[in-house]
Amino acid sequence: MHDDLNWAVLGTGVIANEMAQALQKMGKSLYAVANRTHQKAVDFAEKYQIQKVYDQIDDMFEDENVDIIYLTSPHNTHYAFMKKALEHGKHLLVEKSITLNSRELEEMIDLAKKKNLVLAEAMTIWHMPIYKKLWEIVKNGDLGKVQIITMNFGSFKEYNMNNRFFNMDLAGGAMLDIGVYALSIVRSFMDETPDEIVSQWKPSPTGSDEQATILLKNRLGQMATVALSMHSKQPKRAMISCEKGYIEIMEYPRASKAVLVDAETGKQTELACGDTANALYYEMTDMEEAVKNKTCANKNGVDKNSADKNNEQNKQNEEDEMHLAYTRDVMEIMTRLRKDWGMKYPGENWD
């Protein structure tokens, strides 16, 4: 492990470009890049002055100078790449959705713990400053108990059945692409994970989930509604309704503002925190902090009795740091829904 952590990226698309730019904001640059099409990796490296371009993707996992890998490839490729990366001792930040299903995620969580590595989903919601502030407000009880959450996310995509939005071979569909954002908001504002879930869905011509509505409720009576669509535009709107008021968030995946409304007086208070343009910067600085904390704990954990005593607390702290526990809950919900629908991807093993 180097004092100055070396990042590598798998993929050269929009997110890869954003993460390269985020590293520049952090005063550093990408160490390495890999891509299925080698020339794209070469062009990407030239654009961002990257030291190393791999001839083969597997070379990235075997490079001892790589500390953290950011996986930006399609959902259905994550599991195989994650397994190789973790087996070779690499910390992982993985683009949402982190895996196809809960079985894959649980296996990777176990492997990361075995290897003593940080594994996290690149979910912007976990890292945007506005959410950290809103969670604090809700936790402090300023608005009373969260009662019901209303989520919308609709994107109009043309019926091009070869693109990733509808292509079953690329794990297309609303749930893993946009539903993960909505459900992450729901889980983060609920005191416990939902255990009662009902839904209805509409398949696209390819069999992917084009549209869905979902009702969720947990043991404490907190409820949520989620409406998703890949073929009709909706506002990216979240409303968290509490006993004493509600929170409204627009463009919630990378929000920097929210409006708090007092239930009794109707007074509106706008809260601004963070910058949408820095979404990847927040993710990656949090990831570096988690990796450094992990490294420090490893170096100081030579006392086996002390390590055993604090093992469970350390595991919980690590999950909380990058919200892996929430990621796990959301993946369980998404897997349960797709099982209810019978919407299984080609070659997928969810049992």
NORBEL-V947107 format. One record per pair of residues at least 4 apart in sequence whose ideal C-beta (glycine too) atoms are under 8 Angstrom apart, sorted by the first residue. I is the first residue (numbers start at 1). J is the second residue. Records with the same first field share a line. If there is no record, write none. Layout:
I: J / J
This chain:
1: 5 / 67 / 295
2: 6 / 65 / 67
4: 28
5: 67 / 68 / 288 / 291 / 292
6: 31 / 32 / 65 / 66 / 67 / 68
7: 19 / 23 / 28 / 30 / 31 / 32 / 66 / 67 / 68 / 69 / 70 / 284
8: 30 / 31 / 32 / 33 / 34 / 52 / 60 / 63 / 66 / 68 / 69 / 70
9: 16 / 19 / 20 / 30 / 32 / 33 / 34 / 69 / 70 / 72
10: 33 / 34 / 35 / 57 / 60 / 69 / 70 / 71 / 72 / 73 / 81
11: 15 / 16 / 35 / 71 / 72 / 73
12: 16 / 17 / 33 / 35 / 40 / 41 / 43 / 44
13: 17 / 72
14: 18
15: 19 / 72 / 95 / 122 / 280
16: 20 / 33 / 44 / 70 / 72
17: 21 / 44
18: 22 / 279 / 280
19: 23 / 30 / 70 / 72 / 280 / 284
20: 24 / 29 / 30 / 44 / 47 / 48 / 50
21: 25 / 280
22: 26 / 278 / 280 / 281 / 283 / 284
23: 28 / 29 / 30 / 284
24: 28 / 29 / 48
25: 278 / 281
26: 281 / 284 / 285 / 288
29: 48 / 49 / 50
30: 48 / 50
31: 50 / 51 / 52 / 65 / 66
32: 50 / 51 / 52 / 53 / 54 / 60 / 63 / 65 / 66
33: 41 / 44 / 45 / 50 / 52 / 53 / 54
34: 41 / 53 / 54 / 56 / 57 / 59 / 60
35: 40 / 41 / 44 / 57
36: 57
37: 41
38: 42 / 53 / 55
39: 43
40: 44
41: 45 / 53 / 54
42: 46 / 53
43: 47
44: 48 / 50
45: 49 / 50 / 51 / 52 / 53
52: 63
54: 59 / 60 / 63
55: 59
57: 61 / 81
58: 62 / 84
59: 63
60: 66 / 69 / 85
61: 66 / 69 / 81 / 84 / 85 / 87 / 88 / 90
62: 88
66: 90
67: 90 / 91 / 291
68: 90 / 91 / 92 / 93 / 287 / 288 / 291
69: 85 / 90 / 91 / 92 / 93
70: 93 / 94 / 95 / 122 / 284
71: 78 / 81 / 82 / 85 / 92 / 93 / 94 / 95
72: 95
73: 77 / 78 / 81 / 95
74: 78 / 164 / 170 / 171
75: 97 / 99 / 100 / 170 / 171 / 176
76: 100 / 169 / 170 / 171 / 345 / 348
77: 81
78: 82 / 94 / 95 / 98 / 99 / 100 / 104
79: 83 / 99 / 100 / 104 / 107 / 108
80: 84
81: 85
82: 86 / 92 / 94 / 99 / 108 / 119
83: 87 / 107 / 108 / 111
84: 88
85: 90 / 92
86: 90 / 92 / 108 / 111 / 112 / 115 / 117 / 119
87: 111 / 115
89: 115 / 117
90: 117
91: 117 / 118 / 119 / 287 / 291 / 294
92: 112 / 117 / 118 / 119 / 120
93: 120 / 121 / 122 / 283 / 284 / 287
94: 98 / 99 / 119 / 120 / 121 / 122
95: 121 / 122
96: 121 / 122 / 123 / 176 / 180 / 181
97: 121 / 176 / 177 / 180 / 331 / 334
98: 105 / 108 / 121 / 327 / 331
99: 104 / 105 / 108 / 331
100: 104 / 171 / 176 / 345 / 348 / 350
101: 105 / 331 / 334 / 335 / 338 / 348 / 350
102: 106 / 328 / 331 / 332 / 335 / 350
103: 107 / 335 / 349 / 350 / 351
104: 108 / 349 / 350
105: 109 / 327 / 328 / 331
106: 110 / 328
107: 111
108: 112 / 119
109: 113 / 119 / 324 / 328
110: 114
111: 115
112: 117 / 118 / 119
113: 315
116: 294 / 298
117: 294
118: 287 / 290 / 291 / 294 / 318 / 322
119: 322 / 324
120: 287 / 290 / 322 / 323 / 324 / 327
121: 126 / 322 / 323 / 324 / 327
122: 283
123: 127 / 180 / 181 / 184 / 323 / 327
124: 128 / 253 / 254 / 279 / 280 / 282 / 283
125: 131 / 181 / 184 / 185 / 188 / 252 / 253
126: 131 / 184 / 188 / 283 / 286 / 322 / 323 / 326
127: 131 / 279 / 282 / 283 / 286
128: 132 / 254 / 255 / 256 / 274 / 279 / 282
129: 133 / 256 / 273 / 274 / 282
130: 134 / 249 / 255 / 256 / 257 / 258 / 271 / 272 / 273 / 274
131: 135 / 188 / 255
132: 136 / 273
133: 137 / 271 / 273
134: 138 / 189 / 240 / 247 / 249 / 258 / 271
135: 139 / 188 / 189
136: 140
137: 142 / 143 / 247 / 260
138: 142 / 143 / 146 / 189 / 240 / 242 / 247
141: 145
142: 244
143: 242 / 243 / 244 / 245 / 246 / 247 / 260
144: 242 / 243 / 244 / 245
145: 222 / 242 / 243
146: 189 / 190 / 191 / 222 / 240 / 241 / 242
147: 221 / 222 / 223 / 241 / 242 / 243
148: 222 / 223 / 224 / 225 / 241
149: 185 / 186 / 189 / 190 / 222 / 223 / 224 / 225 / 238 / 239 / 240 / 241
150: 224 / 225 / 237 / 238 / 239 / 241
151: 182 / 183 / 185 / 186 / 224 / 225 / 226 / 227 / 237 / 238 / 239
152: 182 / 226 / 227 / 234 / 235 / 236 / 237 / 238
153: 178 / 179 / 181 / 182 / 226 / 227 / 228 / 229 / 234 / 236
154: 227 / 228 / 229 / 230 / 232 / 233 / 234 / 235
155: 178 / 229 / 230 / 233 / 234
156: 231 / 232 / 233
157: 163 / 165 / 166 / 230 / 231
159: 166 / 204 / 205 / 231
160: 165 / 166
161: 166 / 167 / 204 / 205 / 206
162: 167
163: 167 / 170 / 172
164: 170 / 171 / 172 / 177
165: 172 / 173 / 177 / 208 / 230
166: 172 / 173 / 204 / 205 / 206 / 208 / 210 / 230
167: 172 / 206 / 208
168: 172 / 173 / 206 / 207 / 208 / 345 / 346
169: 345 / 346
171: 176 / 345
172: 177 / 204 / 206 / 208
173: 177 / 204 / 208 / 209 / 210 / 230 / 343
174: 178 / 179 / 208 / 209 / 210 / 211 / 212 / 228 / 229 / 230
175: 179 / 180 / 209 / 212 / 228 / 334 / 337 / 338
176: 180 / 334
177: 230
178: 182 / 228 / 230
179: 183 / 212 / 214 / 226 / 228 / 334
180: 184 / 330 / 334
181: 185 / 236 / 252 / 253
182: 186 / 226 / 228 / 238
183: 187 / 226 / 330 / 333 / 334
184: 188 / 326 / 327 / 330
185: 189 / 238 / 249 / 252
186: 190 / 194 / 216 / 224 / 226
187: 193 / 194 / 326 / 329 / 330 / 333
188: 323 / 326
189: 240
190: 194 / 218 / 220 / 222 / 224
191: 218 / 220 / 222
192: 218 / 219 / 220 / 222
193: 218 / 329 / 332 / 333
194: 216 / 217 / 218 / 224 / 333
195: 217 / 218 / 219
196: 216 / 217 / 218
197: 214 / 215 / 216 / 217 / 333 / 336 / 337
198: 214 / 215
199: 212 / 213 / 214 / 215 / 337 / 340 / 341
200: 212 / 213
201: 209 / 211 / 212 / 213 / 337 / 341 / 343
202: 209 / 210 / 211 / 212
203: 207 / 208 / 209 / 210 / 343
204: 208 / 209 / 210 / 230 / 231
207: 343
208: 230 / 343
209: 228 / 230 / 338 / 341 / 343
210: 229 / 230 / 231
211: 228 / 229 / 230 / 231 / 232
212: 226 / 227 / 228 / 229 / 337
213: 225 / 226 / 227 / 228
214: 224 / 225 / 226 / 227 / 228 / 337
215: 223 / 224 / 225
216: 223 / 224 / 225 / 226 / 333
217: 221 / 222 / 223 / 224
218: 222
227: 234
229: 233 / 234
235: 250
236: 250 / 251 / 252 / 253
237: 248 / 249 / 250 / 252
238: 247 / 248 / 249 / 252
239: 246 / 247 / 248 / 249
240: 246 / 247 / 249
241: 246
242: 246 / 247 / 263
243: 263
244: 262 / 263 / 264
245: 260 / 261 / 262 / 263
246: 260 / 261 / 263
247: 258 / 259 / 260 / 261
248: 258 / 259 / 261
249: 255 / 257 / 258 / 259
250: 255 / 257
251: 255 / 276
254: 276 / 279
255: 276
256: 272 / 273 / 274 / 275 / 276
257: 270 / 271 / 272 / 273
258: 270 / 271
259: 268 / 269 / 270 / 271
260: 268 / 269 / 270 / 271
261: 266 / 267 / 268 / 269
262: 266 / 267 / 268 / 269
274: 278 / 282
278: 282
279: 283
280: 284
281: 285
282: 286
283: 287
284: 288
285: 289
286: 290 / 321 / 322
287: 291 / 322
288: 292
289: 293 / 321
290: 294 / 318 / 321 / 322
291: 295
292: 296
293: 297 / 321
294: 298 / 318
295: 299
296: 300
297: 301 / 314
301: 306 / 307
302: 307
303: 307
304: 308
305: 309
306: 310
307: 311 / 314
310: 314
311: 315
312: 316
313: 317
314: 318
315: 319
316: 320 / 325
317: 321
318: 322 / 324
319: 323 / 324 / 325 / 328
320: 325
323: 327
324: 328
325: 329
326: 330
327: 331
328: 332
329: 333
330: 334
331: 335
332: 336
333: 337
334: 338
335: 339 / 350
336: 340
337: 341
338: 343 / 344 / 350
339: 350
344: 348 / 350
